[in-house]
Amino acid sequence: MWRKFRPPQWPGPLLSWELSDHVTHRTRHRPLFADRPTGGITYDLWHARRILAAGQFDGDWADVTAAAWPMMDYTRLPLLGVPDRTRAQALREAQELSVSFLYWMQTEAPRHDGGLGYPELYPRPDLTGTATGLAKLPFIREGRRIRAEFTVLEQHIGVQARPGASGAQRFDDSVGIAAYRIDVHPSTAGRPTIDIDTWPFQLPLGALLPVRVHNVLPAGKTIGGTHITSGAYRVHPAEWSIGEAAGALAAFSVGRRVVPRQVRAHSALLAEFQDLLAGTVGIELEWPRYGALTARDRIGYAAMDPDGEEVGA
């Protein structure tokens, strides 16, 4: 099934080294190992996700990388709003895709040094804690989001959506900071990637407060945002910051005998909570400014893709 599978808007078979560029949507060659370094840095799949470099240790070690690459993005069936049977099928097929890509790399993939296949590749069940070597749970890039008191829009964080601005929207109810491009991967509906430059941004408390219920707080990418802005708030540093803020807010609310929405609604409570975050907890509430960002700086930031690479490298 997966050998010749080609998603909509993709340049060819998913099991290959060719993918759709995040920004230009043109075909881009992205091998496991690069033939040559680019600008002193090797931009390839392996090094983009490497989590252990064997050369930095004495003894018998092997390089380890976390295989989270576009070729393993599962988009055939949705997980939400479908019967349990369809959901189970989607999860099973997602596992099959990951295993199929590993097998393709081991046996048929063009090597950077000639020939076909990397038989030296193998999964690490001892590290993942699973029999297959796959992750214990699937990484779901976008799930349900709360309907919040405040919804983060592209106009709050996007560079092009804020013409003339020198930064993201400043939020008086900030409870943290994050920075990532608006990076939305292909969807089960066949929509292609979205990749938009952002300013380093804040996490507004209003996006953590549901409009209907009083005793539920998001602890990750389920905050109040659009499909577009979720592509920036969904990555791990932002999720960790959101989780920290949500946990602190829950404890603060219990201690003050208030519901979370009251913390935002009353300036004195909000100031006390922000003082707690910035002081006791040590959370940054705004990005430091060292002078105006120049046009050159802005272009440099815009020229980085979601893997931290220069676009077109």
FENGIVEN-V493350 format. One record per residue. SS is DSSP state (H for helix, E for strand, C for the rest). PHI is phi in whole degrees, 0 to 359 (* if undefined). D_LAST is the distance of its C-alpha to the last C-alpha in whole Angstrom. Layout:
ss:SS phi:PHI d_last:D_LAST
ss:SS phi:PHI d_last:D_LAST
This chain:
ss:C phi:* d_last:32
ss:C phi:272 d_last:28
ss:C phi:303 d_last:28
ss:C phi:247 d_last:27
ss:C phi:294 d_last:27
ss:C phi:228 d_last:24
ss:C phi:292 d_last:24
ss:C phi:302 d_last:24
ss:C phi:69 d_last:21
ss:C phi:259 d_last:19
ss:C phi:288 d_last:18
ss:C phi:186 d_last:20
ss:C phi:303 d_last:22
ss:C phi:295 d_last:21
ss:C phi:277 d_last:21
ss:C phi:196 d_last:19
ss:C phi:267 d_last:15
ss:E phi:260 d_last:14
ss:E phi:226 d_last:14
ss:E phi:270 d_last:14
ss:C phi:302 d_last:11
ss:C phi:304 d_last:12
ss:C phi:265 d_last:12
ss:C phi:272 d_last:13
ss:C phi:65 d_last:14
ss:C phi:276 d_last:13
ss:E phi:295 d_last:13
ss:E phi:228 d_last:10
ss:E phi:274 d_last:10
ss:C phi:224 d_last:10
ss:C phi:281 d_last:13
ss:C phi:292 d_last:15
ss:C phi:232 d_last:14
ss:C phi:284 d_last:11
ss:C phi:292 d_last:13
ss:C phi:209 d_last:11
ss:C phi:292 d_last:10
ss:E phi:244 d_last:7
ss:C phi:62 d_last:9
ss:C phi:87 d_last:12
ss:E phi:236 d_last:10
ss:C phi:274 d_last:10
ss:C phi:262 d_last:8
ss:C phi:215 d_last:10
ss:H phi:296 d_last:13
ss:H phi:297 d_last:16
ss:H phi:285 d_last:14
ss:H phi:296 d_last:13
ss:C phi:236 d_last:17
ss:E phi:293 d_last:19
ss:E phi:244 d_last:22
ss:E phi:213 d_last:24
ss:C phi:258 d_last:23
ss:H phi:300 d_last:26
ss:H phi:294 d_last:26
ss:H phi:267 d_last:27
ss:C phi:232 d_last:30
ss:C phi:274 d_last:33
ss:C phi:98 d_last:35
ss:C phi:268 d_last:33
ss:C phi:237 d_last:30
ss:C phi:233 d_last:27
ss:C phi:303 d_last:24
ss:E phi:231 d_last:24
ss:E phi:230 d_last:21
ss:C phi:268 d_last:22
ss:C phi:281 d_last:21
ss:C phi:227 d_last:20
ss:C phi:237 d_last:17
ss:H phi:304 d_last:17
ss:H phi:293 d_last:19
ss:H phi:254 d_last:21
ss:C phi:291 d_last:22
ss:C phi:265 d_last:25
ss:C phi:226 d_last:26
ss:C phi:286 d_last:29
ss:C phi:231 d_last:32
ss:C phi:280 d_last:33
ss:C phi:259 d_last:34
ss:C phi:256 d_last:36
ss:C phi:71 d_last:39
ss:C phi:231 d_last:40
ss:C phi:298 d_last:43
ss:H phi:305 d_last:42
ss:H phi:297 d_last:42
ss:H phi:291 d_last:39
ss:H phi:298 d_last:37
ss:H phi:297 d_last:38
ss:H phi:295 d_last:37
ss:H phi:298 d_last:34
ss:H phi:295 d_last:34
ss:H phi:293 d_last:35
ss:H phi:294 d_last:32
ss:H phi:297 d_last:29
ss:H phi:296 d_last:30
ss:H phi:298 d_last:31
ss:H phi:298 d_last:27
ss:H phi:298 d_last:26
ss:H phi:293 d_last:28
ss:H phi:295 d_last:28
ss:H phi:293 d_last:24
ss:H phi:299 d_last:25
ss:H phi:296 d_last:27
ss:H phi:298 d_last:25
ss:H phi:297 d_last:23
ss:H phi:290 d_last:26
ss:H phi:243 d_last:27
ss:C phi:235 d_last:25
ss:C phi:295 d_last:21
ss:E phi:298 d_last:20
ss:C phi:276 d_last:20
ss:C phi:290 d_last:17
ss:C phi:251 d_last:20
ss:C phi:99 d_last:22
ss:C phi:85 d_last:24
ss:E phi:231 d_last:24
ss:C phi:84 d_last:24
ss:C phi:243 d_last:24
ss:C phi:296 d_last:28
ss:C phi:283 d_last:27
ss:C phi:285 d_last:26
ss:C phi:205 d_last:28
ss:C phi:288 d_last:29
ss:C phi:235 d_last:30
ss:H phi:303 d_last:33
ss:H phi:292 d_last:35
ss:H phi:266 d_last:32
ss:H phi:274 d_last:32
ss:C phi:77 d_last:35
ss:C phi:234 d_last:36
ss:C phi:292 d_last:37
ss:C phi:271 d_last:34
ss:C phi:89 d_last:31
ss:C phi:280 d_last:30
ss:C phi:295 d_last:30
ss:C phi:293 d_last:33
ss:C phi:226 d_last:32
ss:C phi:288 d_last:30
ss:C phi:271 d_last:27
ss:C phi:259 d_last:28
ss:C phi:292 d_last:25
ss:C phi:220 d_last:28
ss:C phi:238 d_last:31
ss:C phi:289 d_last:34
ss:C phi:237 d_last:34
ss:C phi:286 d_last:37
ss:C phi:272 d_last:39
ss:E phi:257 d_last:39
ss:C phi:298 d_last:41
ss:C phi:224 d_last:38
ss:C phi:249 d_last:35
ss:E phi:283 d_last:31
ss:C phi:249 d_last:30
ss:H phi:301 d_last:27
ss:H phi:293 d_last:29
ss:H phi:272 d_last:29
ss:H phi:230 d_last:26
ss:E phi:285 d_last:23
ss:C phi:294 d_last:22
ss:C phi:292 d_last:23
ss:C phi:279 d_last:26
ss:C phi:235 d_last:27
ss:C phi:300 d_last:27
ss:C phi:85 d_last:29
ss:C phi:276 d_last:28
ss:C phi:247 d_last:27
ss:C phi:179 d_last:26
ss:C phi:286 d_last:27
ss:C phi:301 d_last:31
ss:C phi:272 d_last:33
ss:C phi:253 d_last:35
ss:C phi:294 d_last:39
ss:C phi:257 d_last:39
ss:E phi:301 d_last:36
ss:E phi:233 d_last:36
ss:E phi:165 d_last:32
ss:E phi:226 d_last:29
ss:E phi:200 d_last:25
ss:C phi:204 d_last:22
ss:C phi:192 d_last:19
ss:C phi:292 d_last:17
ss:E phi:285 d_last:19
ss:E phi:237 d_last:18
ss:E phi:249 d_last:20
ss:C phi:277 d_last:20
ss:C phi:306 d_last:22
ss:C phi:253 d_last:25
ss:C phi:291 d_last:28
ss:C phi:274 d_last:29
ss:C phi:92 d_last:26
ss:C phi:288 d_last:25
ss:C phi:282 d_last:21
ss:C phi:292 d_last:18
ss:E phi:235 d_last:19
ss:E phi:219 d_last:16
ss:E phi:230 d_last:18
ss:C phi:289 d_last:17
ss:E phi:234 d_last:20
ss:C phi:275 d_last:22
ss:C phi:306 d_last:23
ss:E phi:230 d_last:26
ss:E phi:255 d_last:30
ss:E phi:254 d_last:31
ss:E phi:282 d_last:35
ss:H phi:300 d_last:38
ss:H phi:301 d_last:39
ss:H phi:283 d_last:36
ss:H phi:261 d_last:37
ss:E phi:249 d_last:41
ss:E phi:295 d_last:42
ss:C phi:279 d_last:44
ss:C phi:258 d_last:47
ss:C phi:251 d_last:47
ss:C phi:249 d_last:48
ss:C phi:241 d_last:47
ss:C phi:230 d_last:44
ss:E phi:230 d_last:41
ss:C phi:286 d_last:37
ss:C phi:238 d_last:35
ss:C phi:190 d_last:32
ss:C phi:280 d_last:30
ss:C phi:274 d_last:33
ss:C phi:292 d_last:33
ss:C phi:286 d_last:34
ss:E phi:211 d_last:31
ss:C phi:270 d_last:30
ss:C phi:302 d_last:28
ss:C phi:289 d_last:25
ss:C phi:289 d_last:26
ss:H phi:298 d_last:26
ss:H phi:293 d_last:22
ss:H phi:261 d_last:22
ss:H phi:274 d_last:25
ss:C phi:277 d_last:25
ss:C phi:280 d_last:23
ss:H phi:301 d_last:25
ss:H phi:302 d_last:25
ss:H phi:294 d_last:26
ss:H phi:299 d_last:29
ss:H phi:298 d_last:30
ss:H phi:296 d_last:31
ss:H phi:297 d_last:33
ss:H phi:297 d_last:34
ss:H phi:299 d_last:36
ss:H phi:295 d_last:37
ss:H phi:295 d_last:39
ss:H phi:296 d_last:40
ss:H phi:295 d_last:41
ss:H phi:295 d_last:43
ss:H phi:298 d_last:45
ss:H phi:294 d_last:46
ss:H phi:297 d_last:47
ss:H phi:295 d_last:48
ss:H phi:296 d_last:51
ss:H phi:296 d_last:52
ss:H phi:264 d_last:53
ss:C phi:56 d_last:54
ss:C phi:228 d_last:52
ss:C phi:269 d_last:50
ss:H phi:307 d_last:46
ss:H phi:295 d_last:46
ss:H phi:292 d_last:49
ss:H phi:297 d_last:47
ss:H phi:282 d_last:44
ss:H phi:285 d_last:48
ss:C phi:248 d_last:49
ss:H phi:301 d_last:48
ss:H phi:293 d_last:50
ss:H phi:294 d_last:49
ss:H phi:298 d_last:45
ss:H phi:298 d_last:45
ss:H phi:295 d_last:47
ss:H phi:294 d_last:44
ss:H phi:293 d_last:41
ss:H phi:296 d_last:43
ss:H phi:297 d_last:43
ss:H phi:297 d_last:40
ss:H phi:287 d_last:39
ss:H phi:268 d_last:42
ss:H phi:294 d_last:43
ss:H phi:278 d_last:40
ss:C phi:83 d_last:37
ss:C phi:270 d_last:35
ss:C phi:286 d_last:33
ss:C phi:256 d_last:34
ss:C phi:209 d_last:32
ss:C phi:283 d_last:29
ss:C phi:293 d_last:30
ss:C phi:242 d_last:30
ss:C phi:241 d_last:29
ss:C phi:106 d_last:30
ss:C phi:291 d_last:28
ss:C phi:286 d_last:24
ss:C phi:280 d_last:23
ss:H phi:300 d_last:21
ss:H phi:295 d_last:19
ss:H phi:300 d_last:18
ss:H phi:296 d_last:18
ss:H phi:294 d_last:15
ss:H phi:298 d_last:13
ss:H phi:293 d_last:15
ss:H phi:292 d_last:14
ss:C phi:272 d_last:10
ss:E phi:252 d_last:10
ss:C phi:267 d_last:10
ss:C phi:298 d_last:13
ss:C phi:266 d_last:11
ss:C phi:80 d_last:11
ss:C phi:253 d_last:7
ss:E phi:288 d_last:6
ss:C phi:299 d_last:6
ss:C phi:90 d_last:4
ss:C phi:294 d_last:0
